[in-house]
Amino acid sequence: MQNDIEKGKTAALVSYFTIIGSIVAIFMNQEEHKNEFASFHIRQALGIFLTFFLLGYPIGYFDSWMISSAFWVFIFILWIYGFLGVLSNEKRIVPLIGAFYQKFFKNL
């Protein structure tokens, strides 16, 4: 189990660095067999970035620094939560959206 986590840790870490990192991590994890630890974190990171892009555009129309700041803080907290999960070798589902994205991206 620990060896499996160590093999997938690099792809899991890469997935949290921008949406491009998530795409690169998907390709990194496509080798011979998929690593479950990497797949879990790729789904989480991709979900965080998609949430950022899908909600960020409409939230920008509110033209309010309080709403925009709250959104940025929310996304940053989700990102930190997921990133710290990789560093501590744990599969922790990101609050609010993590379970949905685990189901939605189950094939990754």
N, CA, C and O atoms as a Tinker XYZ file with bonds, in Angstrom:
   432  protein
     1  N      0.826000   -1.191000    0.000000    73     2
     2  CA     0.000000    0.000000    0.000000    64     1     3
     3  C      0.873000    1.259000    0.000000    63     2     4     5
     4  O      0.654000    2.162000   -0.807000    81     3
     5  N      1.845000    1.322000    0.887000    73     3     6
     6  CA     2.729000    2.483000    0.970000    64     5     7
     7  C      3.549000    2.625000   -0.312000    63     6     8     9
     8  O      3.781000    3.741000   -0.776000    81     7
     9  N      3.988000    1.502000   -0.887000    73     7    10
    10  CA     4.744000    1.538000   -2.130000    64     9    11
    11  C      3.874000    2.075000   -3.263000    63    10    12    13
    12  O      4.360000    2.809000   -4.123000    81    11
    13  N      2.585000    1.711000   -3.270000    73    11    14
    14  CA     1.648000    2.187000   -4.278000    64    13    15
    15  C      1.469000    3.702000   -4.170000    63    14    16    17
    16  O      1.387000    4.394000   -5.186000    81    15
    17  N      1.408000    4.208000   -2.957000    73    15    18
    18  CA     1.277000    5.656000   -2.738000    64    17    19
    19  C      2.522000    6.373000   -3.234000    63    18    20    21
    20  O      2.415000    7.406000   -3.895000    81    19
    21  N      3.688000    5.847000   -2.930000    73    19    22
    22  CA     4.931000    6.487000   -3.360000    64    21    23
    23  C      5.053000    6.517000   -4.883000    63    22    24    25
    24  O      5.563000    7.488000   -5.441000    81    23
    25  N      4.590000    5.465000   -5.559000    73    23    26
    26  CA     4.657000    5.437000   -7.020000    64    25    27
    27  C      3.742000    6.480000   -7.642000    63    26    28    29
    28  O      4.065000    7.031000   -8.695000    81    27
    29  N      2.613000    6.759000   -7.017000    73    27    30
    30  CA     1.665000    7.703000   -7.581000    64    29    31
    31  C      1.781000    9.120000   -7.063000    63    30    32    33
    32  O      1.057000   10.009000   -7.510000    81    31
    33  N      2.682000    9.338000   -6.129000    73    31    34
    34  CA     2.769000   10.648000   -5.485000    64    33    35
    35  C      3.195000   11.756000   -6.449000    63    34    36    37
    36  O      2.693000   12.876000   -6.356000    81    35
    37  N      4.101000   11.464000   -7.361000    73    35    38
    38  CA     4.559000   12.482000   -8.298000    64    37    39
    39  C      3.413000   12.969000   -9.175000    63    38    40    41
    40  O      3.221000   14.175000   -9.335000    81    39
    41  N      2.659000   12.047000   -9.739000    73    39    42
    42  CA     1.522000   12.434000  -10.583000    64    41    43
    43  C      0.476000   13.183000   -9.758000    63    42    44    45
    44  O     -0.135000   14.134000  -10.244000    81    43
    45  N      0.274000   12.760000   -8.524000    73    43    46
    46  CA    -0.695000   13.425000   -7.652000    64    45    47
    47  C     -0.263000   14.857000   -7.359000    63    46    48    49
    48  O     -1.093000   15.766000   -7.371000    81    47
    49  N      1.018000   15.067000   -7.098000    73    47    50
    50  CA     1.527000   16.418000   -6.841000    64    49    51
    51  C      1.408000   17.309000   -8.080000    63    50    52    53
    52  O      1.004000   18.468000   -7.982000    81    51
    53  N      1.757000   16.767000   -9.228000    73    51    54
    54  CA     1.700000   17.536000  -10.472000    64    53    55
    55  C      0.266000   17.977000  -10.762000    63    54    56    57
    56  O      0.048000   19.057000  -11.311000    81    55
    57  N     -0.697000   17.158000  -10.400000    73    55    58
    58  CA    -2.101000   17.468000  -10.717000    64    57    59
    59  C     -2.601000   18.727000  -10.028000    63    58    60    61
    60  O     -3.555000   19.341000  -10.505000    81    59
    61  N     -1.996000   19.127000   -8.937000    73    59    62
    62  CA    -2.441000   20.308000   -8.203000    64    61    63
    63  C     -1.816000   21.613000   -8.709000    63    62    64    65
    64  O     -2.125000   22.684000   -8.186000    81    63
    65  N     -0.949000   21.537000   -9.711000    73    63    66
    66  CA    -0.326000   22.742000  -10.245000    64    65    67
    67  C     -0.958000   23.116000  -11.578000    63    66    68    69
    68  O     -0.509000   22.665000  -12.631000    81    67
    69  N     -1.971000   23.917000  -11.531000    73    67    70
    70  CA    -2.763000   24.448000  -12.646000    64    69    71
    71  C     -3.541000   23.350000  -13.367000    63    70    72    73
    72  O     -3.314000   22.160000  -13.149000    81    71
    73  N     -4.433000   23.763000  -14.201000    73    71    74
    74  CA    -5.240000   22.820000  -14.980000    64    73    75
    75  C     -4.354000   22.038000  -15.941000    63    74    76    77
    76  O     -4.631000   20.876000  -16.240000    81    75
    77  N     -3.300000   22.667000  -16.420000    73    75    78
    78  CA    -2.363000   21.977000  -17.314000    64    77    79
    79  C     -1.648000   20.869000  -16.558000    63    78    80    81
    80  O     -1.416000   19.795000  -17.113000    81    79
    81  N     -1.298000   21.113000  -15.301000    73    79    82
    82  CA    -0.696000   20.070000  -14.473000    64    81    83
    83  C     -1.630000   18.892000  -14.293000    63    82    84    85
    84  O     -1.185000   17.745000  -14.275000    81    83
    85  N     -2.919000   19.160000  -14.159000    73    83    86
    86  CA    -3.902000   18.069000  -14.037000    64    85    87
    87  C     -3.933000   17.230000  -15.308000    63    86    88    89
    88  O     -4.009000   16.003000  -15.248000    81    87
    89  N     -3.876000   17.893000  -16.453000    73    87    90
    90  CA    -3.886000   17.161000  -17.730000    64    89    91
    91  C     -2.603000   16.354000  -17.894000    63    90    92    93
    92  O     -2.642000   15.207000  -18.340000    81    91
    93  N     -1.472000   16.945000  -17.538000    73    91    94
    94  CA    -0.200000   16.221000  -17.607000    64    93    95
    95  C     -0.237000   15.011000  -16.669000    63    94    96    97
    96  O      0.237000   13.933000  -17.028000    81    95
    97  N     -0.796000   15.185000  -15.476000    73    95    98
    98  CA    -0.873000   14.083000  -14.509000    64    97    99
    99  C     -1.761000   12.956000  -15.024000    63    98   100   101
   100  O     -1.493000   11.786000  -14.752000    81    99
   101  N     -2.808000   13.294000  -15.761000    73    99   102
   102  CA    -3.656000   12.244000  -16.356000    64   101   103
   103  C     -2.823000   11.379000  -17.285000    63   102   104   105
   104  O     -2.913000   10.153000  -17.239000    81   103
   105  N     -2.008000   12.009000  -18.131000    73   103   106
   106  CA    -1.154000   11.257000  -19.046000    64   105   107
   107  C     -0.055000   10.504000  -18.299000    63   106   108   109
   108  O      0.320000    9.403000  -18.702000    81   107
   109  N      0.459000   11.077000  -17.229000    73   107   110
   110  CA     1.471000   10.383000  -16.423000    64   109   111
   111  C      0.887000    9.120000  -15.799000    63   110   112   113
   112  O      1.589000    8.124000  -15.627000    81   111
   113  N     -0.388000    9.165000  -15.465000    73   111   114
   114  CA    -1.029000    8.034000  -14.792000    64   113   115
   115  C     -1.576000    7.002000  -15.780000    63   114   116   117
   116  O     -2.120000    5.984000  -15.351000    81   115
   117  N     -1.449000    7.230000  -17.062000    73   115   118
   118  CA    -1.959000    6.296000  -18.060000    64   117   119
   119  C     -0.983000    5.168000  -18.367000    63   118   120   121
   120  O     -1.321000    4.243000  -19.106000    81   119
   121  N      0.195000    5.231000  -17.823000    73   119   122
   122  CA     1.179000    4.182000  -18.072000    64   121   123
   123  C      0.627000    2.841000  -17.602000    63   122   124   125
   124  O     -0.359000    2.802000  -16.866000    81   123
   125  N      1.233000    1.777000  -18.005000    73   123   126
   126  CA     0.838000    0.388000  -17.791000    64   125   127
   127  C     -0.380000    0.164000  -16.901000    63   126   128   129
   128  O     -1.361000   -0.425000  -17.355000    81   127
   129  N     -0.350000    0.602000  -15.686000    73   127   130
   130  CA    -1.530000    0.449000  -14.817000    64   129   131
   131  C     -1.751000    1.753000  -14.062000    63   130   132   133
   132  O     -0.808000    2.450000  -13.686000    81   131
   133  N     -3.002000    2.051000  -13.858000    73   131   134
   134  CA    -3.343000    3.290000  -13.166000    64   133   135
   135  C     -3.068000    3.150000  -11.674000    63   134   136   137
   136  O     -3.396000    2.135000  -11.061000    81   135
   137  N     -2.474000    4.163000  -11.114000    73   135   138
   138  CA    -2.226000    4.201000   -9.689000    64   137   139
   139  C     -3.439000    4.824000   -9.012000    63   138   140   141
   140  O     -3.830000    5.939000   -9.359000    81   139
   141  N     -4.035000    4.134000   -8.064000    73   139   142
   142  CA    -5.274000    4.595000   -7.430000    64   141   143
   143  C     -5.066000    5.872000   -6.624000    63   142   144   145
   144  O     -5.942000    6.737000   -6.604000    81   143
   145  N     -3.932000    6.001000   -5.966000    73   143   146
   146  CA    -3.647000    7.213000   -5.199000    64   145   147
   147  C     -3.561000    8.423000   -6.137000    63   146   148   149
   148  O     -4.136000    9.474000   -5.853000    81   147
   149  N     -2.846000    8.272000   -7.243000    73   147   150
   150  CA    -2.726000    9.358000   -8.212000    64   149   151
   151  C     -4.080000    9.662000   -8.837000    63   150   152   153
   152  O     -4.437000   10.830000   -8.990000    81   151
   153  N     -4.832000    8.645000   -9.197000    73   151   154
   154  CA    -6.153000    8.851000   -9.807000    64   153   155
   155  C     -7.076000    9.624000   -8.878000    63   154   156   157
   156  O     -7.794000   10.522000   -9.317000    81   155
   157  N     -7.060000    9.278000   -7.594000    73   155   158
   158  CA    -7.893000    9.963000   -6.618000    64   157   159
   159  C     -7.580000   11.461000   -6.596000    63   158   160   161
   160  O     -8.485000   12.292000   -6.658000    81   159
   161  N     -6.303000   11.791000   -6.509000    73   159   162
   162  CA    -5.920000   13.197000   -6.405000    64   161   163
   163  C     -6.056000   13.940000   -7.734000    63   162   164   165
   164  O     -6.304000   15.146000   -7.739000    81   163
   165  N     -5.899000   13.251000   -8.845000    73   163   166
   166  CA    -6.142000   13.884000  -10.140000    64   165   167
   167  C     -7.609000   14.289000  -10.242000    63   166   168   169
   168  O     -7.917000   15.388000  -10.702000    81   167
   169  N     -8.511000   13.413000   -9.818000    73   167   170
   170  CA    -9.949000   13.744000   -9.844000    64   169   171
   171  C    -10.247000   14.932000   -8.936000    63   170   172   173
   172  O    -11.035000   15.805000   -9.300000    81   171
   173  N     -9.630000   14.975000   -7.767000    73   171   174
   174  CA    -9.858000   16.079000   -6.839000    64   173   175
   175  C     -9.334000   17.392000   -7.414000    63   174   176   177
   176  O    -10.041000   18.399000   -7.404000    81   175
   177  N     -8.097000   17.387000   -7.916000    73   175   178
   178  CA    -7.491000   18.612000   -8.444000    64   177   179
   179  C     -8.247000   19.111000   -9.672000    63   178   180   181
   180  O     -8.515000   20.306000   -9.800000    81   179
   181  N     -8.585000   18.199000  -10.565000    73   179   182
   182  CA    -9.332000   18.590000  -11.757000    64   181   183
   183  C    -10.677000   19.196000  -11.371000    63   182   184   185
   184  O    -11.126000   20.165000  -11.984000    81   183
   185  N    -11.313000   18.627000  -10.360000    73   183   186
   186  CA   -12.578000   19.167000   -9.874000    64   185   187
   187  C    -12.434000   20.568000   -9.307000    63   186   188   189
   188  O    -13.284000   21.427000   -9.546000    81   187
   189  N    -11.374000   20.802000   -8.563000    73   187   190
   190  CA   -11.143000   22.141000   -7.995000    64   189   191
   191  C    -10.940000   23.154000   -9.121000    63   190   192   193
   192  O    -11.516000   24.242000   -9.087000    81   191
   193  N    -10.130000   22.806000  -10.111000    73   191   194
   194  CA    -9.871000   23.743000  -11.193000    64   193   195
   195  C    -11.111000   23.985000  -12.049000    63   194   196   197
   196  O    -11.357000   25.116000  -12.468000    81   195
   197  N    -11.890000   22.947000  -12.311000    73   195   198
   198  CA   -13.118000   23.136000  -13.085000    64   197   199
   199  C    -14.126000   23.979000  -12.318000    63   198   200   201
   200  O    -14.821000   24.808000  -12.907000    81   199
   201  N    -14.209000   23.776000  -11.024000    73   199   202
   202  CA   -15.087000   24.609000  -10.194000    64   201   203
   203  C    -14.644000   26.063000  -10.270000    63   202   204   205
   204  O    -15.474000   26.966000  -10.365000    81   203
   205  N    -13.344000   26.286000  -10.228000    73   203   206
   206  CA   -12.812000   27.640000  -10.327000    64   205   207
   207  C    -13.235000   28.297000  -11.645000    63   206   208   209
   208  O    -13.706000   29.434000  -11.656000    81   207
   209  N    -13.063000   27.575000  -12.750000    73   207   210
   210  CA   -13.378000   28.156000  -14.050000    64   209   211
   211  C    -14.880000   28.296000  -14.276000    63   210   212   213
   212  O    -15.335000   29.301000  -14.822000    81   211
   213  N    -15.652000   27.295000  -13.858000    73   211   214
   214  CA   -17.093000   27.345000  -14.093000    64   213   215
   215  C    -17.809000   28.376000  -13.228000    63   214   216   217
   216  O    -18.780000   28.989000  -13.672000    81   215
   217  N    -17.346000   28.571000  -12.015000    73   215   218
   218  CA   -17.984000   29.548000  -11.132000    64   217   219
   219  C    -17.311000   30.916000  -11.157000    63   218   220   221
   220  O    -17.945000   31.924000  -10.848000    81   219
   221  N    -16.038000   30.957000  -11.519000    73   219   222
   222  CA   -15.299000   32.209000  -11.493000    64   221   223
   223  C    -15.815000   33.234000  -12.477000    63   222   224   225
   224  O    -15.853000   34.425000  -12.169000    81   223
   225  N    -16.204000   32.798000  -13.635000    73   223   226
   226  CA   -16.706000   33.733000  -14.642000    64   225   227
   227  C    -18.005000   34.402000  -14.196000    63   226   228   229
   228  O    -18.093000   35.629000  -14.236000    81   227
   229  N    -19.021000   33.634000  -13.768000    73   227   230
   230  CA   -20.251000   34.297000  -13.303000    64   229   231
   231  C    -20.040000   35.135000  -12.038000    63   230   232   233
   232  O    -20.674000   36.178000  -11.881000    81   231
   233  N    -19.176000   34.701000  -11.154000    73   231   234
   234  CA   -18.933000   35.463000   -9.921000    64   233   235
   235  C    -18.268000   36.792000  -10.240000    63   234   236   237
   236  O    -18.466000   37.771000   -9.520000    81   235
   237  N    -17.484000   36.839000  -11.308000    73   235   238
   238  CA   -16.856000   38.086000  -11.719000    64   237   239
   239  C    -17.867000   39.161000  -12.100000    63   238   240   241
   240  O    -17.564000   40.351000  -12.015000    81   239
   241  N    -19.052000   38.761000  -12.513000    73   239   242
   242  CA   -20.082000   39.724000  -12.890000    64   241   243
   243  C    -20.718000   40.435000  -11.697000    63   242   244   245
   244  O    -21.382000   41.458000  -11.870000    81   243
   245  N    -20.524000   39.908000  -10.496000    73   243   246
   246  CA   -21.079000   40.578000   -9.324000    64   245   247
   247  C    -20.396000   41.915000   -9.060000    63   246   248   249
   248  O    -20.966000   42.790000   -8.408000    81   247
   249  N    -19.181000   42.070000   -9.564000    73   247   250
   250  CA   -18.430000   43.314000   -9.410000    64   249   251
   251  C    -18.359000   43.753000   -7.946000    63   250   252   253
   252  O    -18.560000   44.922000   -7.616000    81   251
   253  N    -18.070000   42.788000   -7.088000    73   251   254
   254  CA   -17.966000   43.055000   -5.655000    64   253   255
   255  C    -16.690000   42.386000   -5.145000    63   254   256   257
   256  O    -16.503000   41.182000   -5.320000    81   255
   257  N    -15.829000   43.157000   -4.526000    73   255   258
   258  CA   -14.586000   42.581000   -4.024000    64   257   259
   259  C    -14.851000   41.584000   -2.905000    63   258   260   261
   260  O    -14.070000   40.650000   -2.723000    81   259
   261  N    -15.937000   41.758000   -2.149000    73   259   262
   262  CA   -16.242000   40.814000   -1.063000    64   261   263
   263  C    -16.625000   39.445000   -1.623000    63   262   264   265
   264  O    -16.168000   38.421000   -1.117000    81   263
   265  N    -17.446000   39.420000   -2.647000    73   263   266
   266  CA   -17.859000   38.152000   -3.243000    64   265   267
   267  C    -16.676000   37.489000   -3.945000    63   266   268   269
   268  O    -16.455000   36.287000   -3.802000    81   267
   269  N    -15.927000   38.270000   -4.696000    73   267   270
   270  CA   -14.761000   37.724000   -5.395000    64   269   271
   271  C    -13.716000   37.200000   -4.417000    63   270   272   273
   272  O    -13.142000   36.132000   -4.628000    81   271
   273  N    -13.472000   37.950000   -3.351000    73   271   274
   274  CA   -12.490000   37.518000   -2.346000    64   273   275
   275  C    -12.933000   36.242000   -1.653000    63   274   276   277
   276  O    -12.123000   35.345000   -1.420000    81   275
   277  N    -14.210000   36.156000   -1.324000    73   275   278
   278  CA   -14.724000   34.945000   -0.684000    64   277   279
   279  C    -14.567000   33.743000   -1.607000    63   278   280   281
   280  O    -14.223000   32.652000   -1.151000    81   279
   281  N    -14.815000   33.931000   -2.879000    73   279   282
   282  CA   -14.653000   32.849000   -3.850000    64   281   283
   283  C    -13.195000   32.409000   -3.943000    63   282   284   285
   284  O    -12.907000   31.212000   -3.929000    81   283
   285  N    -12.274000   33.368000   -4.037000    73   283   286
   286  CA   -10.846000   33.039000   -4.106000    64   285   287
   287  C    -10.383000   32.302000   -2.852000    63   286   288   289
   288  O     -9.622000   31.338000   -2.943000    81   287
   289  N    -10.831000   32.743000   -1.701000    73   287   290
   290  CA   -10.458000   32.086000   -0.441000    64   289   291
   291  C    -11.017000   30.657000   -0.411000    63   290   292   293
   292  O    -10.328000   29.722000   -0.002000    81   291
   293  N    -12.263000   30.502000   -0.844000    73   291   294
   294  CA   -12.890000   29.176000   -0.891000    64   293   295
   295  C    -12.087000   28.223000   -1.773000    63   294   296   297
   296  O    -11.781000   27.107000   -1.353000    81   295
   297  N    -11.744000   28.643000   -2.981000    73   295   298
   298  CA   -10.980000   27.796000   -3.900000    64   297   299
   299  C     -9.587000   27.508000   -3.333000    63   298   300   301
   300  O     -9.098000   26.383000   -3.437000    81   299
   301  N     -8.955000   28.504000   -2.742000    73   299   302
   302  CA    -7.620000   28.315000   -2.178000    64   301   303
   303  C     -7.648000   27.314000   -1.025000    63   302   304   305
   304  O     -6.745000   26.485000   -0.908000    81   303
   305  N     -8.660000   27.379000   -0.184000    73   303   306
   306  CA    -8.778000   26.431000    0.933000    64   305   307
   307  C     -8.972000   25.012000    0.405000    63   306   308   309
   308  O     -8.375000   24.069000    0.926000    81   307
   309  N     -9.802000   24.856000   -0.623000    73   307   310
   310  CA    -9.985000   23.529000   -1.219000    64   309   311
   311  C     -8.670000   23.016000   -1.798000    63   310   312   313
   312  O     -8.324000   21.845000   -1.638000    81   311
   313  N     -7.941000   23.905000   -2.474000    73   311   314
   314  CA    -6.671000   23.513000   -3.074000    64   313   315
   315  C     -5.670000   23.093000   -1.995000    63   314   316   317
   316  O     -5.010000   22.063000   -2.130000    81   315
   317  N     -5.556000   23.877000   -0.940000    73   315   318
   318  CA    -4.635000   23.562000    0.163000    64   317   319
   319  C     -5.016000   22.231000    0.806000    63   318   320   321
   320  O     -4.151000   21.408000    1.107000    81   319
   321  N     -6.312000   22.027000    1.012000    73   319   322
   322  CA    -6.787000   20.782000    1.623000    64   321   323
   323  C     -6.356000   19.572000    0.793000    63   322   324   325
   324  O     -5.853000   18.587000    1.334000    81   323
   325  N     -6.553000   19.653000   -0.513000    73   323   326
   326  CA    -6.158000   18.550000   -1.386000    64   325   327
   327  C     -4.662000   18.374000   -1.459000    63   326   328   329
   328  O     -4.163000   17.250000   -1.402000    81   327
   329  N     -3.934000   19.479000   -1.585000    73   327   330
   330  CA    -2.475000   19.421000   -1.688000    64   329   331
   331  C     -1.855000   18.834000   -0.426000    63   330   332   333
   332  O     -0.929000   18.027000   -0.504000    81   331
   333  N     -2.360000   19.235000    0.728000    73   331   334
   334  CA    -1.851000   18.674000    1.984000    64   333   335
   335  C     -2.178000   17.185000    2.105000    63   334   336   337
   336  O     -1.441000   16.431000    2.740000    81   335
   337  N     -3.284000   16.771000    1.493000    73   335   338
   338  CA    -3.606000   15.343000    1.464000    64   337   339
   339  C     -2.549000   14.543000    0.726000    63   338   340   341
   340  O     -2.185000   13.447000    1.152000    81   339
   341  N     -2.050000   15.087000   -0.385000    73   339   342
   342  CA    -0.977000   14.411000   -1.129000    64   341   343
   343  C      0.286000   14.359000   -0.282000    63   342   344   345
   344  O      0.926000   13.312000   -0.178000    81   343
   345  N      0.642000   15.478000    0.317000    73   343   346
   346  CA     1.878000   15.520000    1.104000    64   345   347
   347  C      1.845000   14.584000    2.303000    63   346   348   349
   348  O      2.883000   14.067000    2.718000    81   347
   349  N      0.652000   14.362000    2.863000    73   347   350
   350  CA     0.542000   13.462000    4.017000    64   349   351
   351  C      0.147000   12.043000    3.619000    63   350   352   353
   352  O     -0.202000   11.229000    4.473000    81   351
   353  N      0.203000   11.748000    2.321000    73   351   354
   354  CA    -0.097000   10.401000    1.795000    64   353   355
   355  C     -1.495000    9.907000    2.162000    63   354   356   357
   356  O     -1.679000    8.730000    2.472000    81   355
   357  N     -2.472000   10.798000    2.128000    73   355   358
   358  CA    -3.849000   10.435000    2.481000    64   357   359
   359  C     -4.782000   10.716000    1.318000    63   358   360   361
   360  O     -4.534000   11.598000    0.496000    81   359
   361  N     -5.849000    9.954000    1.270000    73   359   362
   362  CA    -6.917000   10.206000    0.308000    64   361   363
   363  C     -8.057000   10.885000    1.057000    63   362   364   365
   364  O     -8.984000   10.226000    1.527000    81   363
   365  N     -7.978000   12.196000    1.163000    73   363   366
   366  CA    -9.034000   12.963000    1.844000    64   365   367
   367  C     -9.888000   13.653000    0.797000    63   366   368   369
   368  O     -9.380000   14.389000   -0.049000    81   367
   369  N    -11.182000   13.410000    0.861000    73   367   370
   370  CA   -12.091000   14.033000   -0.096000    64   369   371
   371  C    -12.240000   15.508000    0.251000    63   370   372   373
   372  O    -12.479000   15.867000    1.403000    81   371
   373  N    -12.096000   16.349000   -0.754000    73   371   374
   374  CA   -12.234000   17.794000   -0.592000    64   373   375
   375  C    -13.677000   18.105000   -0.200000    63   374   376   377
   376  O    -14.605000   17.563000   -0.799000    81   375
   377  N    -13.877000   18.963000    0.789000    73   375   378
   378  CA   -15.241000   19.270000    1.243000    64   377   379
   379  C    -16.117000   19.848000    0.131000    63   378   380   381
   380  O    -15.633000   20.539000   -0.765000    81   379
   381  N    -17.376000   19.561000    0.205000    73   379   382
   382  CA   -18.434000   20.066000   -0.664000    64   381   383
   383  C    -18.435000   19.488000   -2.072000    63   382   384   385
   384  O    -19.476000   19.014000   -2.527000    81   383
   385  N    -17.323000   19.508000   -2.770000    73   383   386
   386  CA   -17.335000   19.090000   -4.171000    64   385   387
   387  C    -16.580000   17.791000   -4.432000    63   386   388   389
   388  O    -16.723000   17.202000   -5.504000    81   387
   389  N    -15.785000   17.340000   -3.478000    73   387   390
   390  CA   -14.908000   16.191000   -3.698000    64   389   391
   391  C    -15.626000   14.911000   -4.048000    63   390   392   393
   392  O    -15.208000   14.203000   -4.964000    81   391
   393  N    -16.693000   14.595000   -3.344000    73   391   394
   394  CA   -17.423000   13.346000   -3.608000    64   393   395
   395  C    -18.054000   13.372000   -4.995000    63   394   396   397
   396  O    -18.067000   12.357000   -5.691000    81   395
   397  N    -18.577000   14.528000   -5.398000    73   395   398
   398  CA   -19.179000   14.652000   -6.725000    64   397   399
   399  C    -18.137000   14.396000   -7.810000    63   398   400   401
   400  O    -18.393000   13.655000   -8.759000    81   399
   401  N    -16.972000   15.003000   -7.670000    73   399   402
   402  CA   -15.952000   14.831000   -8.695000    64   401   403
   403  C    -15.342000   13.431000   -8.682000    63   402   404   405
   404  O    -14.870000   12.969000   -9.721000    81   403
   405  N    -15.336000   12.753000   -7.554000    73   403   406
   406  CA   -14.879000   11.360000   -7.531000    64   405   407
   407  C    -15.806000   10.488000   -8.365000    63   406   408   409
   408  O    -15.352000    9.572000   -9.050000    81   407
   409  N    -17.089000   10.768000   -8.310000    73   407   410
   410  CA   -18.059000   10.004000   -9.120000    64   409   411
   411  C    -18.023000   10.436000  -10.584000    63   410   412   413
   412  O    -18.065000    9.597000  -11.484000    81   411
   413  N    -17.946000   11.754000  -10.822000    73   411   414
   414  CA   -18.016000   12.305000  -12.164000    64   413   415
   415  C    -16.814000   11.889000  -13.013000    63   414   416   417
   416  O    -16.973000   11.614000  -14.202000    81   415
   417  N    -15.634000   11.837000  -12.433000    73   415   418
   418  CA   -14.411000   11.485000  -13.141000    64   417   419
   419  C    -13.919000   10.082000  -12.785000    63   418   420   421
   420  O    -12.712000    9.846000  -12.745000    81   419
   421  N    -14.824000    9.162000  -12.530000    73   419   422
   422  CA   -14.433000    7.826000  -12.066000    64   421   423
   423  C    -13.568000    7.067000  -13.066000    63   422   424   425
   424  O    -12.889000    6.115000  -12.679000    81   423
   425  N    -13.570000    7.455000  -14.333000    73   423   426
   426  CA   -12.778000    6.754000  -15.346000    64   425   427
   427  C    -11.346000    7.255000  -15.461000    63   426   428   429
   428  O    -10.558000    6.689000  -16.219000    81   427
   429  N    -10.993000    8.301000  -14.726000    73   427   430
   430  CA    -9.617000    8.820000  -14.798000    64   429   431
   431  C     -8.697000    8.020000  -13.929000    63   430   432
   432  O     -7.502000    8.310000  -13.863000    81   431
